[in-house]
Structure formats: C-alpha cells, structure tokens
Amino acid sequence: MKRPEPVIVLRKPAEVADRYVANGVVSIAPTPAAPVVPPPADSAIELVPRRRTIIGRSDGRTLHRTTIYLPLELSRRLARHCAEQGMSLSEVITTLVADHLPAGSVRSDS
C-alpha cells in the first residue's frame, strides 16, 4: 500500500524572524521569573512521591525508580562496562550502592 504524500504548509515566520532578517540582531527581553515564596518556618514539609516511582517487575522484585546525574565521561565508561559485562545499568548501580553502604542498611527485595 502506497503511503499518502505528506501535506506541507508554509507558515508566516514570527515577528522575531522578520526583525532578525531586517536588522541582523534580535534582542528578546527575558520573561520575569515567578517569585519564590518560601513556606512558613513553622510548617512541616511533607515529601510526596511522584507517581510511578515504585515499580513491580514480572520477576517479583519491587524497585524504586531513581534519577542519577553522572559526568559525561563516567557515564560513557559505565555504559561500556555494562555492555562488556552483559549487565544492566540498574544491576551495576545496585551492586555499587549496596557495597558502598554499611552492612544491614539496605533491605534487598530480591
């Protein structure tokens, strides 16, 4: 079955583009940031977990999704190591964190 041809619609460029073409320079005023209002000092702050951070796997494990930030080169080395060892990033990170923490401080569900 032949795919339908895509529809191409030309739109008028934004006013900013017109000014750039006319002058070669466009200055866009930054949008003012919303003011940050700190909570009252006597209020208790309750941490509410985001949805879907607890994940149940088909093998019966219950995991908590966590985001980590690594320097670019370290991230590349980690990815290369995982590929060479046939392990997932989660497996390697879990092993490293469990080895780093004092004994008994980590409960393993696996």
FIMAR-554513 format. One record per residue: residue number from 1; residue in one letter; x, y, z of N, C-alpha, C, O, CB in turn. Coordinates in nm, 4 decimals. Glycine has a CB too. Example, Ala and Ser with C-alpha at 12.3 -4.5 7.8 and 13.67 -1.06 7.14 Angstrom:
<recs>
- 1 | A | 1.3190 | -0.5690 | 0.7800 | 1.2300 | -0.4500 | 0.7800 | 1.3200 | -0.3300 | 0.7800 | 1.4236 | -0.3319 | 0.8465 | 1.1308 | -0.4473 | 0.9046
- 2 | S | 1.2850 | -0.2250 | 0.7080 | 1.3670 | -0.1060 | 0.7140 | 1.2900 | 0.0030 | 0.7870 | 1.3409 | 0.1138 | 0.8039 | 1.4084 | -0.0598 | 0.5725
</recs>
This chain:
<recs>
- 1 | M | 0.0842 | -0.1180 | 0.0000 | 0.0000 | 0.0000 | 0.0000 | 0.0889 | 0.1246 | 0.0000 | 0.1827 | 0.1357 | 0.0789 | -0.0959 | -0.0004 | 0.1222
- 2 | K | 0.0581 | 0.2158 | -0.0882 | 0.1383 | 0.3363 | -0.1001 | 0.1017 | 0.4359 | 0.0103 | -0.0155 | 0.4585 | 0.0404 | 0.1194 | 0.4000 | -0.2388
- 3 | R | 0.2044 | 0.4935 | 0.0683 | 0.1820 | 0.5942 | 0.1721 | 0.1307 | 0.7228 | 0.1092 | 0.1708 | 0.7584 | -0.0016 | 0.3118 | 0.6212 | 0.2518
- 4 | P | 0.0420 | 0.7924 | 0.1796 | -0.0038 | 0.9208 | 0.1255 | 0.1091 | 1.0236 | 0.1323 | 0.1939 | 1.0192 | 0.2215 | -0.1283 | 0.9721 | 0.2033
- 5 | E | 0.1085 | 1.1139 | 0.0382 | 0.2083 | 1.2199 | 0.0351 | 0.1878 | 1.3121 | 0.1556 | 0.0737 | 1.3425 | 0.1906 | 0.1999 | 1.2999 | -0.0981
- 6 | P | 0.2963 | 1.3572 | 0.2196 | 0.2806 | 1.4484 | 0.3335 | 0.2286 | 1.5842 | 0.2867 | 0.2583 | 1.6294 | 0.1761 | 0.4148 | 1.4657 | 0.4082
- 7 | V | 0.1515 | 1.6466 | 0.3724 | 0.0987 | 1.7790 | 0.3431 | 0.1965 | 1.8816 | 0.3983 | 0.2295 | 1.8789 | 0.5169 | -0.0444 | 1.7984 | 0.4037
- 8 | I | 0.2422 | 1.9708 | 0.3137 | 0.3372 | 2.0736 | 0.3559 | 0.2648 | 2.2069 | 0.3553 | 0.2068 | 2.2481 | 0.2549 | 0.4635 | 2.0774 | 0.2630
- 9 | V | 0.2698 | 2.2731 | 0.4701 | 0.2034 | 2.4019 | 0.4851 | 0.3085 | 2.5048 | 0.5232 | 0.3794 | 2.4878 | 0.6224 | 0.0893 | 2.3955 | 0.5918
- 10 | L | 0.3186 | 2.6093 | 0.4463 | 0.4121 | 2.7168 | 0.4778 | 0.3443 | 2.8156 | 0.5710 | 0.2321 | 2.8601 | 0.5467 | 0.4616 | 2.7876 | 0.3491
- 11 | R | 0.4159 | 2.8492 | 0.6796 | 0.3612 | 2.9447 | 0.7749 | 0.4419 | 3.0721 | 0.7700 | 0.5612 | 3.0700 | 0.7397 | 0.3600 | 2.8868 | 0.9171
- 12 | K | 0.3774 | 3.1823 | 0.7997 | 0.4467 | 3.3097 | 0.8070 | 0.5393 | 3.3063 | 0.9275 | 0.4971 | 3.2674 | 1.0364 | 0.3464 | 3.4286 | 0.8161
- 13 | P | 0.6662 | 3.3467 | 0.9100 | 0.7583 | 3.3454 | 1.0230 | 0.7127 | 3.4428 | 1.1317 | 0.6405 | 3.5389 | 1.1052 | 0.9001 | 3.3804 | 0.9766
- 14 | A | 0.7552 | 3.4162 | 1.2506 | 0.7207 | 3.5020 | 1.3635 | 0.7819 | 3.6398 | 1.3449 | 0.8754 | 3.6570 | 1.2667 | 0.7680 | 3.4398 | 1.4961
- 15 | E | 0.7293 | 3.7368 | 1.4163 | 0.7775 | 3.8746 | 1.4079 | 0.9261 | 3.8812 | 1.4424 | 0.9990 | 3.9629 | 1.3862 | 0.6965 | 3.9661 | 1.5020
- 16 | V | 0.9711 | 3.7964 | 1.5337 | 1.1121 | 3.7945 | 1.5715 | 1.1980 | 3.7612 | 1.4507 | 1.3045 | 3.8203 | 1.4327 | 1.1371 | 3.6933 | 1.6846
- 17 | A | 1.1537 | 3.6679 | 1.3679 | 1.2297 | 3.6314 | 1.2487 | 1.2359 | 3.7483 | 1.1519 | 1.3407 | 3.7729 | 1.0922 | 1.1677 | 3.5089 | 1.1802
- 18 | D | 1.1257 | 3.8212 | 1.1349 | 1.1251 | 3.9383 | 1.0464 | 1.2254 | 4.0431 | 1.0951 | 1.2982 | 4.1015 | 1.0148 | 0.9833 | 3.9998 | 1.0387
- 19 | R | 1.2292 | 4.0669 | 1.2274 | 1.3230 | 4.1660 | 1.2812 | 1.4665 | 4.1200 | 1.2613 | 1.5544 | 4.2015 | 1.2333 | 1.2958 | 4.1912 | 1.4305
- 20 | Y | 1.4912 | 3.9897 | 1.2754 | 1.6266 | 3.9388 | 1.2563 | 1.6709 | 3.9576 | 1.1112 | 1.7830 | 4.0015 | 1.0853 | 1.6345 | 3.7902 | 1.2959
- 21 | V | 1.5840 | 3.9248 | 1.0182 | 1.6176 | 3.9399 | 0.8767 | 1.6418 | 4.0866 | 0.8438 | 1.7328 | 4.1185 | 0.7673 | 1.5055 | 3.8826 | 0.7875
- 22 | A | 1.5617 | 4.1762 | 0.9005 | 1.5753 | 4.3188 | 0.8717 | 1.7001 | 4.3784 | 0.9366 | 1.7700 | 4.4573 | 0.8731 | 1.4516 | 4.3937 | 0.9192
- 23 | N | 1.7294 | 4.3424 | 1.0616 | 1.8358 | 4.4089 | 1.1365 | 1.9587 | 4.3223 | 1.1602 | 2.0665 | 4.3754 | 1.1866 | 1.7829 | 4.4546 | 1.2675
- 24 | G | 1.9453 | 4.1918 | 1.1516 | 2.0576 | 4.1033 | 1.1787 | 2.0752 | 4.0703 | 1.3257 | 2.1536 | 3.9818 | 1.3600 | 2.1825 | 4.1643 | 1.1271
- 25 | V | 2.0036 | 4.1399 | 1.4133 | 2.0147 | 4.1174 | 1.5575 | 1.8757 | 4.1266 | 1.6177 | 1.7962 | 4.2127 | 1.5801 | 2.1116 | 4.2204 | 1.6245
- 26 | V | 1.8477 | 4.0398 | 1.7087 | 1.7203 | 4.0450 | 1.7797 | 1.7501 | 4.0365 | 1.9278 | 1.8219 | 3.9469 | 1.9722 | 1.6237 | 3.9302 | 1.7346
- 27 | S | 1.6961 | 4.1282 | 2.0034 | 1.7082 | 4.1183 | 2.1488 | 1.5702 | 4.0831 | 2.2023 | 1.4714 | 4.1516 | 2.1759 | 1.7630 | 4.2523 | 2.2128
- 28 | I | 1.5668 | 3.9763 | 2.2770 | 1.4405 | 3.9320 | 2.3346 | 1.4504 | 3.9529 | 2.4843 | 1.5398 | 3.8998 | 2.5502 | 1.4091 | 3.7821 | 2.2991
- 29 | A | 1.3590 | 4.0297 | 2.5362 | 1.3598 | 4.0556 | 2.6798 | 1.3247 | 3.9277 | 2.7535 | 1.2288 | 3.8596 | 2.7171 | 1.2610 | 4.1693 | 2.7167
- 30 | P | 1.4012 | 3.8940 | 2.8571 | 1.3706 | 3.7723 | 2.9316 | 1.2373 | 3.7846 | 3.0047 | 1.1990 | 3.8925 | 3.0500 | 1.4824 | 3.7413 | 3.0311
- 31 | T | 1.1690 | 3.6737 | 3.0150 | 1.0432 | 3.6708 | 3.0864 | 1.0729 | 3.6737 | 3.2359 | 1.1554 | 3.5959 | 3.2837 | 0.9595 | 3.5456 | 3.0478
- 32 | P | 1.0074 | 3.7614 | 3.3096 | 1.0355 | 3.7657 | 3.4533 | 0.9945 | 3.6348 | 3.5205 | 0.8890 | 3.5783 | 3.4917 | 0.9623 | 3.8842 | 3.5189
- 33 | A | 1.0795 | 3.5890 | 3.6096 | 1.0530 | 3.4643 | 3.6808 | 0.9476 | 3.4869 | 3.7881 | 0.9359 | 3.5958 | 3.8444 | 1.1824 | 3.4085 | 3.7432
- 34 | A | 0.8723 | 3.3830 | 3.8148 | 0.7725 | 3.3906 | 3.9207 | 0.8442 | 3.4009 | 4.0543 | 0.9462 | 3.3351 | 4.0749 | 0.6776 | 3.2673 | 3.9178
- 35 | P | 0.7930 | 3.4816 | 4.1443 | 0.8585 | 3.4956 | 4.2744 | 0.8528 | 3.3645 | 4.3527 | 0.7530 | 3.2925 | 4.3491 | 0.7930 | 3.6087 | 4.3556
- 36 | V | 0.9600 | 3.3358 | 4.4221 | 0.9664 | 3.2160 | 4.5047 | 0.9225 | 3.2528 | 4.6448 | 0.9818 | 3.3391 | 4.7095 | 1.1092 | 3.1546 | 4.5052
- 37 | V | 0.8184 | 3.1868 | 4.6906 | 0.7660 | 3.2145 | 4.8237 | 0.8029 | 3.0969 | 4.9131 | 0.7518 | 2.9866 | 4.8938 | 0.6107 | 3.2380 | 4.8210
- 38 | P | 0.8915 | 3.1189 | 5.0116 | 0.9291 | 3.0091 | 5.0991 | 0.8126 | 2.9707 | 5.1910 | 0.7301 | 3.0555 | 5.2250 | 1.0525 | 3.0470 | 5.1821
- 39 | P | 0.8055 | 2.8439 | 5.2311 | 0.6989 | 2.8033 | 5.3222 | 0.7225 | 2.8648 | 5.4593 | 0.8363 | 2.8964 | 5.4939 | 0.6907 | 2.6494 | 5.3325
- 40 | P | 0.6178 | 2.8821 | 5.5372 | 0.6365 | 2.9353 | 5.6720 | 0.7318 | 2.8463 | 5.7512 | 0.7338 | 2.7245 | 5.7338 | 0.5011 | 2.9474 | 5.7450
- 41 | A | 0.8103 | 2.9085 | 5.8381 | 0.9126 | 2.8360 | 5.9131 | 0.8539 | 2.7282 | 6.0027 | 0.9194 | 2.6271 | 6.0281 | 0.9932 | 2.9321 | 5.9962
- 42 | D | 0.7323 | 2.7477 | 6.0508 | 0.6752 | 2.6517 | 6.1442 | 0.5955 | 2.5408 | 6.0747 | 0.5417 | 2.4526 | 6.1415 | 0.5865 | 2.7237 | 6.2424
- 43 | S | 0.5877 | 2.5446 | 5.9419 | 0.5096 | 2.4419 | 5.8725 | 0.5957 | 2.3185 | 5.8467 | 0.7153 | 2.3293 | 5.8197 | 0.4531 | 2.4967 | 5.7395
- 44 | A | 0.5346 | 2.2041 | 5.8551 | 0.6039 | 2.0785 | 5.8258 | 0.5944 | 2.0529 | 5.6766 | 0.4864 | 2.0627 | 5.6184 | 0.5436 | 1.9591 | 5.9071
- 45 | I | 0.7059 | 2.0205 | 5.6150 | 0.7078 | 1.9935 | 5.4717 | 0.6938 | 1.8436 | 5.4537 | 0.7735 | 1.7659 | 5.5064 | 0.8387 | 2.0474 | 5.4039
- 46 | E | 0.5935 | 1.8041 | 5.3799 | 0.5693 | 1.6632 | 5.3542 | 0.6181 | 1.6305 | 5.2137 | 0.5773 | 1.6936 | 5.1162 | 0.4188 | 1.6278 | 5.3709
- 47 | L | 0.7052 | 1.5319 | 5.2050 | 0.7536 | 1.4891 | 5.0746 | 0.6525 | 1.3932 | 5.0140 | 0.6224 | 1.2885 | 5.0713 | 0.8935 | 1.4227 | 5.0855
- 48 | V | 0.6011 | 1.4294 | 4.8988 | 0.5025 | 1.3469 | 4.8305 | 0.5721 | 1.2805 | 4.7126 | 0.6208 | 1.3496 | 4.6232 | 0.3785 | 1.4315 | 4.7837
- 49 | P | 0.5777 | 1.1477 | 4.7106 | 0.6449 | 1.0814 | 4.5989 | 0.5687 | 1.1024 | 4.4685 | 0.4458 | 1.1088 | 4.4657 | 0.6602 | 0.9317 | 4.6273
- 50 | R | 0.6456 | 1.1128 | 4.3614 | 0.5835 | 1.1244 | 4.2299 | 0.5199 | 0.9917 | 4.1923 | 0.5560 | 0.8863 | 4.2447 | 0.6869 | 1.1676 | 4.1232
- 51 | R | 0.4265 | 0.9988 | 4.1023 | 0.3604 | 0.8762 | 4.0560 | 0.4589 | 0.7845 | 3.9878 | 0.5550 | 0.8297 | 3.9255 | 0.2455 | 0.9090 | 3.9610
- 52 | R | 0.4348 | 0.6564 | 3.9996 | 0.5057 | 0.5513 | 3.9296 | 0.6537 | 0.5444 | 3.9635 | 0.7335 | 0.5015 | 3.8802 | 0.4896 | 0.5696 | 3.7837
- 53 | T | 0.6926 | 0.5859 | 4.0848 | 0.8322 | 0.5695 | 4.1225 | 0.8563 | 0.4317 | 4.1824 | 0.9704 | 0.3859 | 4.1873 | 0.8740 | 0.6782 | 4.2213
- 54 | I | 0.7514 | 0.3653 | 4.2278 | 0.7623 | 0.2280 | 4.2754 | 0.7159 | 0.1379 | 4.1616 | 0.6039 | 0.1512 | 4.1123 | 0.6774 | 0.2045 | 4.4069
- 55 | I | 0.8021 | 0.0470 | 4.1209 | 0.7755 | -0.0353 | 4.0033 | 0.7823 | -0.1819 | 4.0421 | 0.8802 | -0.2262 | 4.1023 | 0.8757 | -0.0041 | 3.8894
- 56 | G | 0.6794 | -0.2568 | 4.0081 | 0.6795 | -0.4012 | 4.0299 | 0.7210 | -0.4709 | 3.9021 | 0.6629 | -0.4462 | 3.7964 | 0.5405 | -0.4509 | 4.0765
- 57 | R | 0.8206 | -0.5574 | 3.9099 | 0.8700 | -0.6298 | 3.7932 | 0.8040 | -0.7666 | 3.7828 | 0.7526 | -0.8196 | 3.8814 | 1.0225 | -0.6449 | 3.7998
- 58 | S | 0.8058 | -0.8227 | 3.6633 | 0.7419 | -0.9532 | 3.6410 | 0.8115 | -1.0647 | 3.7178 | 0.7512 | -1.1690 | 3.7428 | 0.7408 | -0.9866 | 3.4924
- 59 | D | 0.9386 | -1.0442 | 3.7558 | 1.0097 | -1.1473 | 3.8321 | 0.9834 | -1.1366 | 3.9817 | 1.0439 | -1.2089 | 4.0608 | 1.1589 | -1.1380 | 3.8060
- 60 | G | 0.8931 | -1.0464 | 4.0208 | 0.8538 | -1.0345 | 4.1613 | 0.9265 | -0.9259 | 4.2382 | 0.8882 | -0.8953 | 4.3511 | 0.8755 | -1.1636 | 4.2295
- 61 | R | 1.0301 | -0.8669 | 4.1809 | 1.1030 | -0.7613 | 4.2515 | 1.0219 | -0.6325 | 4.2537 | 0.9477 | -0.6038 | 4.1598 | 1.2400 | -0.7368 | 4.1858
- 62 | T | 1.0359 | -0.5558 | 4.3597 | 0.9769 | -0.4230 | 4.3691 | 1.0923 | -0.3242 | 4.3708 | 1.1805 | -0.3324 | 4.4562 | 0.8850 | -0.4078 | 4.4967
- 63 | L | 1.0916 | -0.2315 | 4.2770 | 1.2023 | -0.1375 | 4.2615 | 1.1523 | 0.0053 | 4.2733 | 1.0352 | 0.0340 | 4.2485 | 1.2729 | -0.1582 | 4.1267
- 64 | H | 1.2428 | 0.0940 | 4.3116 | 1.2132 | 0.2374 | 4.3183 | 1.2942 | 0.3060 | 4.2095 | 1.4166 | 0.2940 | 4.2054 | 1.2460 | 0.2974 | 4.4603
- 65 | R | 1.2253 | 0.3779 | 4.1214 | 1.2939 | 0.4487 | 4.0131 | 1.3637 | 0.5713 | 4.0702 | 1.3029 | 0.6502 | 4.1425 | 1.1941 | 0.4895 | 3.9005
- 66 | T | 1.4913 | 0.5870 | 4.0374 | 1.5722 | 0.6981 | 4.0868 | 1.6518 | 0.7550 | 3.9705 | 1.7006 | 0.6800 | 3.8860 | 1.6667 | 0.6528 | 4.2025
- 67 | T | 1.6651 | 0.8855 | 3.9656 | 1.7451 | 0.9503 | 3.8622 | 1.8792 | 0.9885 | 3.9217 | 1.8851 | 1.0462 | 4.0302 | 1.6727 | 1.0750 | 3.8042
- 68 | I | 1.9869 | 0.9568 | 3.8515 | 2.1198 | 0.9994 | 3.8944 | 2.1821 | 1.0810 | 3.7819 | 2.1480 | 1.0638 | 3.6649 | 2.2100 | 0.8768 | 3.9317
- 69 | Y | 2.2723 | 1.1686 | 3.8181 | 2.3427 | 1.2507 | 3.7207 | 2.4912 | 1.2205 | 3.7328 | 2.5494 | 1.2318 | 3.8407 | 2.3138 | 1.4029 | 3.7424
- 70 | L | 2.5519 | 1.1821 | 3.6213 | 2.6935 | 1.1469 | 3.6182 | 2.7663 | 1.2365 | 3.5194 | 2.7071 | 1.2830 | 3.4220 | 2.7126 | 0.9983 | 3.5810
- 71 | P | 2.8956 | 1.2612 | 3.5442 | 2.9746 | 1.3309 | 3.4429 | 2.9727 | 1.2491 | 3.3132 | 2.9654 | 1.1263 | 3.3168 | 3.1214 | 1.3539 | 3.4923
- 72 | L | 2.9790 | 1.3167 | 3.2012 | 2.9641 | 1.2533 | 3.0710 | 3.0611 | 1.1365 | 3.0509 | 3.0191 | 1.0284 | 3.0097 | 2.9844 | 1.3558 | 2.9618
- 73 | E | 3.1888 | 1.1566 | 3.0793 | 3.2872 | 1.0510 | 3.0563 | 3.2610 | 0.9316 | 3.1472 | 3.2751 | 0.8173 | 3.1036 | 3.4293 | 1.1043 | 3.0788
- 74 | L | 3.2234 | 0.9554 | 3.2723 | 3.1926 | 0.8456 | 3.3639 | 3.0701 | 0.7680 | 3.3154 | 3.0663 | 0.6453 | 3.3246 | 3.1690 | 0.8991 | 3.5066
- 75 | S | 2.9711 | 0.8390 | 3.2645 | 2.8520 | 0.7744 | 3.2103 | 2.8867 | 0.6856 | 3.0918 | 2.8337 | 0.5752 | 3.0791 | 2.7490 | 0.8789 | 3.1689
- 76 | R | 2.9744 | 0.7326 | 3.0061 | 3.0168 | 0.6531 | 2.8899 | 3.0933 | 0.5285 | 2.9339 | 3.0730 | 0.4197 | 2.8799 | 3.1042 | 0.7380 | 2.7954
- 77 | R | 3.1821 | 0.5456 | 3.0332 | 3.2580 | 0.4303 | 3.0833 | 3.1650 | 0.3272 | 3.1455 | 3.1827 | 0.2068 | 3.1272 | 3.3631 | 0.4751 | 3.1862
- 78 | L | 3.0650 | 0.3764 | 3.2199 | 2.9691 | 0.2862 | 3.2830 | 2.8897 | 0.2093 | 3.1772 | 2.8719 | 0.0881 | 3.1895 | 2.8738 | 0.3649 | 3.3747
- 79 | A | 2.8425 | 0.2778 | 3.0748 | 2.7662 | 0.2129 | 2.9685 | 2.8521 | 0.1080 | 2.8974 | 2.8042 | -0.0010 | 2.8663 | 2.7143 | 0.3176 | 2.8675
- 80 | R | 2.9787 | 0.1411 | 2.8719 | 3.0698 | 0.0472 | 2.8060 | 3.0926 | -0.0756 | 2.8946 | 3.0920 | -0.1887 | 2.8460 | 3.2048 | 0.1160 | 2.7733
- 81 | H | 3.1128 | -0.0526 | 3.0253 | 3.1339 | -0.1627 | 3.1192 | 3.0111 | -0.2545 | 3.1232 | 3.0248 | -0.3769 | 3.1215 | 3.1645 | -0.1080 | 3.2604
- 82 | C | 2.8924 | -0.1957 | 3.1285 | 2.7693 | -0.2754 | 3.1323 | 2.7559 | -0.3611 | 3.0070 | 2.7179 | -0.4780 | 3.0145 | 2.6466 | -0.1841 | 3.1468
- 83 | A | 2.7872 | -0.3023 | 2.8920 | 2.7776 | -0.3776 | 2.7669 | 2.8786 | -0.4927 | 2.7649 | 2.8467 | -0.6035 | 2.7219 | 2.8006 | -0.2844 | 2.6462
- 84 | E | 2.9999 | -0.4653 | 2.8118 | 3.1030 | -0.5696 | 2.8126 | 3.0688 | -0.6832 | 2.9084 | 3.0980 | -0.7994 | 2.8802 | 3.2378 | -0.5097 | 2.8503
- 85 | Q | 3.0068 | -0.6498 | 3.0221 | 2.9756 | -0.7496 | 3.1237 | 2.8378 | -0.8135 | 3.1039 | 2.8036 | -0.9098 | 3.1724 | 2.9830 | -0.6866 | 3.2607
- 86 | G | 2.7590 | -0.7599 | 3.0103 | 2.6250 | -0.8124 | 2.9876 | 2.5308 | -0.7838 | 3.1036 | 2.4414 | -0.8633 | 3.1326 | 2.6314 | -0.9606 | 2.9631
- 87 | M | 2.5507 | -0.6712 | 3.1692 | 2.4678 | -0.6321 | 3.2842 | 2.3926 | -0.5041 | 3.2512 | 2.4347 | -0.4264 | 3.1655 | 2.5548 | -0.6129 | 3.4120
- 88 | S | 2.2808 | -0.4826 | 3.3199 | 2.2077 | -0.3574 | 3.3024 | 2.2691 | -0.2503 | 3.3921 | 2.3389 | -0.2807 | 3.4888 | 2.0565 | -0.3762 | 3.3343
- 89 | L | 2.2417 | -0.1248 | 3.3582 | 2.2870 | -0.0143 | 3.4438 | 2.2330 | -0.0320 | 3.5854 | 2.3046 | -0.0078 | 3.6825 | 2.2420 | 0.1222 | 3.3858
- 90 | S | 2.1078 | -0.0737 | 3.5975 | 2.0462 | -0.0909 | 3.7288 | 2.1200 | -0.1948 | 3.8116 | 2.1411 | -0.1752 | 3.9313 | 1.9002 | -0.1308 | 3.7140
- 91 | E | 2.1593 | -0.3045 | 3.7492 | 2.2309 | -0.4096 | 3.8219 | 2.3648 | -0.3587 | 3.8749 | 2.4002 | -0.3841 | 3.9900 | 2.2533 | -0.5313 | 3.7313
- 92 | V | 2.4384 | -0.2873 | 3.7913 | 2.5695 | -0.2366 | 3.8319 | 2.5546 | -0.1319 | 3.9420 | 2.6251 | -0.1374 | 4.0428 | 2.6443 | -0.1769 | 3.7112
- 93 | I | 2.4631 | -0.0364 | 3.9232 | 2.4435 | 0.0696 | 4.0232 | 2.3973 | 0.0093 | 4.1554 | 2.4452 | 0.0498 | 4.2614 | 2.3405 | 0.1742 | 3.9731
- 94 | T | 2.3049 | -0.0872 | 4.1511 | 2.2567 | -0.1514 | 4.2731 | 2.3714 | -0.2177 | 4.3480 | 2.3832 | -0.2032 | 4.4697 | 2.1482 | -0.2545 | 4.2404
- 95 | T | 2.4564 | -0.2907 | 4.2751 | 2.5708 | -0.3570 | 4.3373 | 2.6658 | -0.2551 | 4.4001 | 2.7105 | -0.2735 | 4.5133 | 2.6457 | -0.4424 | 4.2341
- 96 | L | 2.6963 | -0.1487 | 4.3276 | 2.7885 | -0.0472 | 4.3784 | 2.7336 | 0.0219 | 4.5027 | 2.8065 | 0.0413 | 4.5999 | 2.8176 | 0.0562 | 4.2705
- 97 | V | 2.6063 | 0.0590 | 4.5004 | 2.5467 | 0.1281 | 4.6152 | 2.5398 | 0.0341 | 4.7351 | 2.5718 | 0.0751 | 4.8467 | 2.4055 | 0.1811 | 4.5803
- 98 | A | 2.4987 | -0.0912 | 4.7145 | 2.4907 | -0.1883 | 4.8241 | 2.6285 | -0.2113 | 4.8855 | 2.6401 | -0.2243 | 5.0074 | 2.4317 | -0.3220 | 4.7742
- 99 | D | 2.7336 | -0.2165 | 4.8026 | 2.8696 | -0.2348 | 4.8535 | 2.9192 | -0.1114 | 4.9274 | 3.0012 | -0.1229 | 5.0185 | 2.9645 | -0.2681 | 4.7393
- 100 | H | 2.8714 | 0.0051 | 4.8900 | 2.9169 | 0.1305 | 4.9493 | 2.8537 | 0.1557 | 5.0862 | 2.9182 | 0.2124 | 5.1745 | 2.8856 | 0.2463 | 4.8561
- 101 | L | 2.7289 | 0.1144 | 5.1045 | 2.6580 | 0.1404 | 5.2298 | 2.7004 | 0.0410 | 5.3376 | 2.7417 | -0.0709 | 5.3071 | 2.5058 | 0.1333 | 5.2080
- 102 | P | 2.6898 | 0.0831 | 5.4659 | 2.7229 | -0.0111 | 5.5743 | 2.6307 | -0.1324 | 5.5708 | 2.5161 | -0.1234 | 5.5269 | 2.7130 | 0.0585 | 5.7117
- 103 | A | 2.6817 | -0.2454 | 5.6174 | 2.6032 | -0.3702 | 5.6187 | 2.4764 | -0.3518 | 5.7000 | 2.4769 | -0.2860 | 5.8041 | 2.6864 | -0.4874 | 5.6761
- 104 | G | 2.3678 | -0.4106 | 5.6515 | 2.2419 | -0.4039 | 5.7231 | 2.1590 | -0.2808 | 5.6962 | 2.0447 | -0.2729 | 5.7412 | 2.2675 | -0.4123 | 5.8654
- 105 | S | 2.2138 | -0.1830 | 5.6232 | 2.1375 | -0.0598 | 5.6000 | 2.0534 | -0.0680 | 5.4746 | 1.9726 | 0.0211 | 5.4485 | 2.2307 | 0.0590 | 5.5906
- 106 | V | 2.0710 | -0.1746 | 5.3955 | 1.9946 | -0.1900 | 5.2726 | 1.9121 | -0.3178 | 5.2822 | 1.9651 | -0.4250 | 5.3114 | 2.0880 | -0.1929 | 5.1481
- 107 | R | 1.7814 | -0.3052 | 5.2573 | 1.6960 | -0.4238 | 5.2546 | 1.6784 | -0.4643 | 5.1105 | 1.6333 | -0.3841 | 5.0288 | 1.5581 | -0.3979 | 5.3231
- 108 | S | 1.7125 | -0.5851 | 5.0782 | 1.7015 | -0.6337 | 4.9413 | 1.5716 | -0.7116 | 4.9268 | 1.5430 | -0.8011 | 5.0063 | 1.8236 | -0.7219 | 4.9033
- 109 | D | 1.4928 | -0.6775 | 4.8249 | 1.3669 | -0.7473 | 4.7982 | 1.3875 | -0.8635 | 4.7029 | 1.2941 | -0.9395 | 4.6773 | 1.2635 | -0.6510 | 4.7410
- 110 | S | 1.5084 | -0.8787 | 4.6498 | 1.5301 | -0.9850 | 4.5508 | 1.5737 | -1.1133 | 4.6149 | 1.5962 | -1.2124 | 4.5455 | 1.6325 | -0.9428 | 4.4493
</recs>
